[in-house]
Every structure is written in structure tokens, then in C-alpha cells.
Amino acid sequence: MAWTPELEAEYQALEAQYGAKLPTDAPPAVVNNPGANQALLESKGKKIGEISGENQAGLPRAYSTLQTAAQQAAKQIELANKVATDVSGVGGKGSYAVGIFDANTPTFLQSTRDTIADIEGLDAANFIGAIKTLKDQSPTGATGLGSATEREGEKLQKANFNFDRSQSETRFGKTAQDYRDQIRHSFDNTVKAFNDTYGTKYTADDLMKQYSPDPESTKAAIRAKYGL
């Protein structure tokens, strides 16, 4: 999930308590460095495997592209979750964004405008572009990672998710959830193919958490760091 007012308040309180400037943007920047990120995974018991010279030479560039795919997947999954919740009217957010009447009525509520903007952001093009680049970089050409990424891109394009706002809230919310699940499934399969190609042991969760950390995990890390 995105940075929240609650997490911001917690950081501000820690700043005041410890007198040190803490980062106020989340998620933190990720180093586009396979070695540094692999070290993080190895600290959790994950080891890099033996890979061929050709694949080893292409790993840094491919890993950077995989991170781009992870960033785009995390963004779309988070946005789809938010839209699915907001169109249901929970807390009054976005409750007038969808429906045959509301879709054709001028919008004056800021929360509704924000939800409509989120809906317009539901677009897998950047994620598809990233996995297409992985296909082009794949040393195995039309097999392995290349065929897997091509297959996942085609799934997303053929799904043709319907985000027409004249649908009912229930139907629109279900479409957003299906979209989220397909993005996640496609990224999972991409990571598995990447691991097979480059002999790595990355997981989709580890990669996406770099860009979309769970707030409770973030809070726990803050407390552990400062002994709270």
C-alpha cells in the first residue's frame, strides 16, 4: 500500500524523539544492482545459482528490467485494490464514480474525482512493455523466459478488462479484482521463468515489496530499528 498519514505521523514522532532526519517517502529507493539486491535475498536464506557465461553476462541488465516490471506490477495491483474498495463506497470514497447514472453526471466531489483518476490509471501497458523487454533480452530467444513473457503479455492484452464506469459498483469492483489477480499471476510466472533462465531464486513478493511494502511490516521495521 502507499504511504499513509498514519505512517507519516509515526515518522514525524520518531524524528522528534531521536533528532534524526528520517525518510518521509515510501517505498524507499531501490538500488538497481543485482548484487546488492541478491545479498538482501541471501540474508533470508535465498542463494543465487550457477548460471552459464552468456546468461551471467546478461543478468545485470535483465535484472534491472525485472525490477521495472516489479514496480509496474506493484503499482497496478495497489491501484486495482484501491479502486475495488473505493467504488464500493466504503468511507464515502468514490461512491459516485461508477454506475449508469453517476457515470453520466457531472462530478463535484473531490473523492469521486480522485477515484475516477485512479480508474483511468488502470493500464497494464507499462508492465507489458517491461516483460516484452525481458523477452527481447532473453538469451534463450523464443524459449524459456522469452516464451513465458510473451505468453503473459498476450494474456493481459487478450483479457481486455472492461473499466466502463457505467457498470454497477459490484461488477466494476469484480473486474478490478480480476485485473489485479491477472497482473499478479503474470508477474509470478515471469519471475519463475527469470529464475529458470538466470539461475536466481527471486520471489515475486520480495521484488514487489521493494516498491509497495506492507504498512504493518514497515511499522514493525521502524520499531525494531529503534527498539520501541
Contacts in CASP RR format, 6 or more apart in sequence:
PFRMAT RR
TARGET T0000
AUTHOR 0000-0000-0000
METHOD contacts of the structure
MODEL  1
MAWTPELEAEYQALEAQYGAKLPTDAPPAVVNNPGANQALLESKGKKIGE
ISGENQAGLPRAYSTLQTAAQQAAKQIELANKVATDVSGVGGKGSYAVGI
FDANTPTFLQSTRDTIADIEGLDAANFIGAIKTLKDQSPTGATGLGSATE
REGEKLQKANFNFDRSQSETRFGKTAQDYRDQIRHSFDNTVKAFNDTYGT
KYTADDLMKQYSPDPESTKAAIRAKYGL
1 78 0 8 1.000
1 81 0 8 1.000
1 212 0 8 1.000
1 214 0 8 1.000
1 215 0 8 1.000
2 26 0 8 1.000
2 78 0 8 1.000
2 212 0 8 1.000
3 25 0 8 1.000
3 26 0 8 1.000
4 215 0 8 1.000
6 215 0 8 1.000
7 26 0 8 1.000
7 215 0 8 1.000
7 218 0 8 1.000
7 219 0 8 1.000
8 24 0 8 1.000
10 219 0 8 1.000
10 222 0 8 1.000
11 22 0 8 1.000
11 23 0 8 1.000
11 24 0 8 1.000
11 222 0 8 1.000
12 24 0 8 1.000
14 22 0 8 1.000
14 222 0 8 1.000
14 226 0 8 1.000
15 21 0 8 1.000
15 22 0 8 1.000
17 226 0 8 1.000
18 226 0 8 1.000
26 213 0 8 1.000
26 218 0 8 1.000
27 209 0 8 1.000
27 210 0 8 1.000
27 211 0 8 1.000
27 212 0 8 1.000
27 213 0 8 1.000
30 37 0 8 1.000
30 67 0 8 1.000
30 210 0 8 1.000
30 211 0 8 1.000
31 37 0 8 1.000
32 63 0 8 1.000
32 64 0 8 1.000
32 67 0 8 1.000
33 60 0 8 1.000
34 59 0 8 1.000
34 60 0 8 1.000
34 63 0 8 1.000
34 64 0 8 1.000
37 63 0 8 1.000
37 67 0 8 1.000
37 210 0 8 1.000
38 48 0 8 1.000
38 200 0 8 1.000
40 206 0 8 1.000
41 201 0 8 1.000
41 202 0 8 1.000
41 203 0 8 1.000
41 206 0 8 1.000
42 48 0 8 1.000
44 206 0 8 1.000
46 201 0 8 1.000
46 202 0 8 1.000
46 203 0 8 1.000
46 206 0 8 1.000
47 201 0 8 1.000
48 199 0 8 1.000
48 200 0 8 1.000
48 201 0 8 1.000
49 199 0 8 1.000
49 200 0 8 1.000
49 201 0 8 1.000
50 199 0 8 1.000
51 59 0 8 1.000
51 198 0 8 1.000
51 199 0 8 1.000
51 200 0 8 1.000
54 139 0 8 1.000
55 139 0 8 1.000
55 197 0 8 1.000
55 198 0 8 1.000
55 199 0 8 1.000
56 198 0 8 1.000
58 137 0 8 1.000
58 139 0 8 1.000
58 198 0 8 1.000
59 198 0 8 1.000
59 200 0 8 1.000
61 137 0 8 1.000
62 134 0 8 1.000
62 137 0 8 1.000
62 138 0 8 1.000
62 194 0 8 1.000
62 197 0 8 1.000
62 198 0 8 1.000
63 198 0 8 1.000
63 200 0 8 1.000
65 130 0 8 1.000
65 133 0 8 1.000
65 134 0 8 1.000
65 137 0 8 1.000
66 130 0 8 1.000
66 134 0 8 1.000
66 190 0 8 1.000
66 191 0 8 1.000
66 194 0 8 1.000
66 202 0 8 1.000
66 207 0 8 1.000
67 207 0 8 1.000
67 210 0 8 1.000
68 130 0 8 1.000
68 133 0 8 1.000
69 127 0 8 1.000
69 130 0 8 1.000
69 131 0 8 1.000
69 134 0 8 1.000
69 187 0 8 1.000
69 190 0 8 1.000
70 187 0 8 1.000
70 204 0 8 1.000
70 207 0 8 1.000
70 208 0 8 1.000
70 210 0 8 1.000
70 211 0 8 1.000
71 210 0 8 1.000
71 211 0 8 1.000
72 124 0 8 1.000
72 126 0 8 1.000
72 127 0 8 1.000
72 130 0 8 1.000
73 127 0 8 1.000
73 183 0 8 1.000
73 184 0 8 1.000
73 186 0 8 1.000
73 187 0 8 1.000
73 204 0 8 1.000
73 208 0 8 1.000
74 208 0 8 1.000
74 211 0 8 1.000
74 212 0 8 1.000
75 211 0 8 1.000
75 212 0 8 1.000
76 122 0 8 1.000
76 123 0 8 1.000
76 124 0 8 1.000
76 127 0 8 1.000
76 179 0 8 1.000
76 180 0 8 1.000
76 183 0 8 1.000
77 180 0 8 1.000
77 183 0 8 1.000
77 184 0 8 1.000
77 208 0 8 1.000
77 212 0 8 1.000
78 212 0 8 1.000
79 118 0 8 1.000
79 121 0 8 1.000
79 122 0 8 1.000
80 122 0 8 1.000
80 176 0 8 1.000
80 177 0 8 1.000
80 179 0 8 1.000
80 180 0 8 1.000
80 183 0 8 1.000
81 176 0 8 1.000
81 180 0 8 1.000
82 118 0 8 1.000
83 115 0 8 1.000
83 118 0 8 1.000
83 119 0 8 1.000
83 122 0 8 1.000
83 173 0 8 1.000
83 176 0 8 1.000
84 173 0 8 1.000
84 176 0 8 1.000
84 177 0 8 1.000
84 180 0 8 1.000
85 93 0 8 1.000
86 93 0 8 1.000
86 94 0 8 1.000
86 95 0 8 1.000
86 97 0 8 1.000
86 111 0 8 1.000
86 115 0 8 1.000
86 118 0 8 1.000
87 94 0 8 1.000
87 95 0 8 1.000
87 97 0 8 1.000
87 98 0 8 1.000
87 115 0 8 1.000
87 169 0 8 1.000
87 172 0 8 1.000
87 173 0 8 1.000
87 176 0 8 1.000
88 95 0 8 1.000
88 169 0 8 1.000
88 173 0 8 1.000
89 95 0 8 1.000
89 169 0 8 1.000
92 111 0 8 1.000
93 111 0 8 1.000
93 114 0 8 1.000
93 115 0 8 1.000
94 109 0 8 1.000
94 111 0 8 1.000
94 112 0 8 1.000
94 114 0 8 1.000
94 115 0 8 1.000
95 111 0 8 1.000
95 112 0 8 1.000
95 169 0 8 1.000
96 102 0 8 1.000
96 105 0 8 1.000
96 107 0 8 1.000
96 109 0 8 1.000
96 112 0 8 1.000
97 107 0 8 1.000
97 112 0 8 1.000
97 115 0 8 1.000
97 116 0 8 1.000
97 119 0 8 1.000
97 165 0 8 1.000
98 119 0 8 1.000
98 165 0 8 1.000
98 166 0 8 1.000
98 167 0 8 1.000
98 168 0 8 1.000
98 169 0 8 1.000
98 172 0 8 1.000
99 165 0 8 1.000
99 166 0 8 1.000
99 167 0 8 1.000
99 168 0 8 1.000
99 169 0 8 1.000
99 172 0 8 1.000
100 166 0 8 1.000
102 112 0 8 1.000
102 165 0 8 1.000
103 164 0 8 1.000
103 165 0 8 1.000
103 166 0 8 1.000
104 166 0 8 1.000
107 113 0 8 1.000
107 116 0 8 1.000
116 165 0 8 1.000
119 163 0 8 1.000
119 165 0 8 1.000
122 161 0 8 1.000
122 163 0 8 1.000
122 176 0 8 1.000
122 179 0 8 1.000
124 156 0 8 1.000
124 179 0 8 1.000
124 183 0 8 1.000
127 156 0 8 1.000
127 183 0 8 1.000
127 186 0 8 1.000
127 187 0 8 1.000
128 153 0 8 1.000
128 156 0 8 1.000
128 157 0 8 1.000
131 149 0 8 1.000
131 152 0 8 1.000
131 153 0 8 1.000
131 186 0 8 1.000
131 190 0 8 1.000
132 149 0 8 1.000
132 150 0 8 1.000
132 153 0 8 1.000
134 145 0 8 1.000
134 146 0 8 1.000
134 149 0 8 1.000
134 190 0 8 1.000
134 194 0 8 1.000
135 141 0 8 1.000
135 145 0 8 1.000
135 146 0 8 1.000
135 149 0 8 1.000
135 150 0 8 1.000
138 144 0 8 1.000
138 145 0 8 1.000
138 146 0 8 1.000
138 149 0 8 1.000
138 197 0 8 1.000
139 197 0 8 1.000
140 146 0 8 1.000
140 197 0 8 1.000
141 147 0 8 1.000
142 150 0 8 1.000
144 193 0 8 1.000
144 196 0 8 1.000
144 197 0 8 1.000
145 190 0 8 1.000
145 193 0 8 1.000
145 194 0 8 1.000
145 196 0 8 1.000
145 197 0 8 1.000
146 193 0 8 1.000
148 189 0 8 1.000
148 190 0 8 1.000
148 192 0 8 1.000
148 193 0 8 1.000
149 190 0 8 1.000
149 193 0 8 1.000
151 189 0 8 1.000
152 186 0 8 1.000
152 187 0 8 1.000
152 189 0 8 1.000
152 190 0 8 1.000
153 186 0 8 1.000
155 182 0 8 1.000
155 186 0 8 1.000
156 182 0 8 1.000
156 183 0 8 1.000
156 186 0 8 1.000
159 178 0 8 1.000
159 179 0 8 1.000
159 182 0 8 1.000
161 175 0 8 1.000
161 178 0 8 1.000
161 179 0 8 1.000
161 182 0 8 1.000
162 175 0 8 1.000
163 172 0 8 1.000
163 175 0 8 1.000
163 176 0 8 1.000
165 172 0 8 1.000
167 175 0 8 1.000
184 204 0 8 1.000
187 204 0 8 1.000
187 208 0 8 1.000
188 204 0 8 1.000
191 202 0 8 1.000
191 203 0 8 1.000
191 204 0 8 1.000
191 207 0 8 1.000
194 200 0 8 1.000
194 202 0 8 1.000
195 201 0 8 1.000
195 202 0 8 1.000
209 217 0 8 1.000
222 228 0 8 1.000
END
